[in-house]
Amino acid sequence: MLQVEQLDVFYGDIQVLWDISFHVHNNEFVVLVGSNGAGKSTLMKTISGLVRPKRGSIRFGDVRLDQLKPYEIIKFGLSHIPEGRQLFPEMSVLENLEMGALNPEAKAKRKETLEWVFSLFPRLKERTGQMAGTLSGGEQQMCAIARGLMSLPRMVLLDEPSLGLSPRLTQEIFRLVQEIHHKGMTILMVEQNVKQTLAICDRGYVLENGRIVLEGRGQDLLEDQRVKEAFLGL
């Protein structure tokens, strides 16, 4: 479904990603793990068109994404749920969700999609009229994920969903992400929480200093000595 090949990305004169190549199959749950500053969020922004690569290609099915604008990419079924939630704080929960369904196909099915989203996140249904900025951190993350699903994506890019959350809320968010995946959604997730993330994914890639240094099944990476030493403190 997603094919990234030989991607080089710069901020001005400073290179932050080197020769990145990886793929995600249909209905897979793939994670990119690495320490803070490894280039994970930059890679997600590049896939969704917010950052332009200097070299390489990004294909989503038969579509070449690296030549498109972000609003065009959404129409092909790719949804980016950004780091730090980035809700509209002075708009209600319902208004935030409706903002996720602005492309014509999603807008036509907005009512049905809302019911589906509320079945996944019943807490949001109780807070439809509440300002998004007054939600708890976990509720804001639920709202951000739900808004991303409102565009009826074929694949979701999920950037650091556990950021700033307590261990209990992190577990709840990961459970919800697994549930969405089990309902047939293809997911590419970026996370610093290496142990929990590799335990629930199909495959993983390890990013260090802007380069992919390891890849494999999630459980296999958990047993890799380099991963244990670098990320698990073992």
Sequence and secondary structure as in RCSB ss.txt:
>XXXX:A:sequence
MLQVEQLDVFYGDIQVLWDISFHVHNNEFVVLVGSNGAGKSTLMKTISGLVRPKRGSIRFGDVRLDQLKPYEIIK
FGLSHIPEGRQLFPEMSVLENLEMGALNPEAKAKRKETLEWVFSLFPRLKERTGQMAGTLSGGEQQMCAIARGLM
SLPRMVLLDEPSLGLSPRLTQEIFRLVQEIHHKGMTILMVEQNVKQTLAICDRGYVLENGRIVLEGRGQDLLEDQ
RVKEAFLGL
>XXXX:A:secstr
 EEEEEEEEEETTEEEEEEEEEEE TT EEEEE  TTSSHHHHHHHHTTSS  SEEEEEETTEEGGGS HHHHHH
TTEEEE TT    TTSBHHHHHHHT  SHHHHHTHHHHHHHHHHH HHHHTTTTSBGGGS HHHHHHHHHHHHHT
T  SEEEEE TTTT  HHHHHHHHHHHHHHHHTT EEEEEES HHHHHHH SEEEEEETTEEEEEEEHHHHHH H
HHHHHHS  
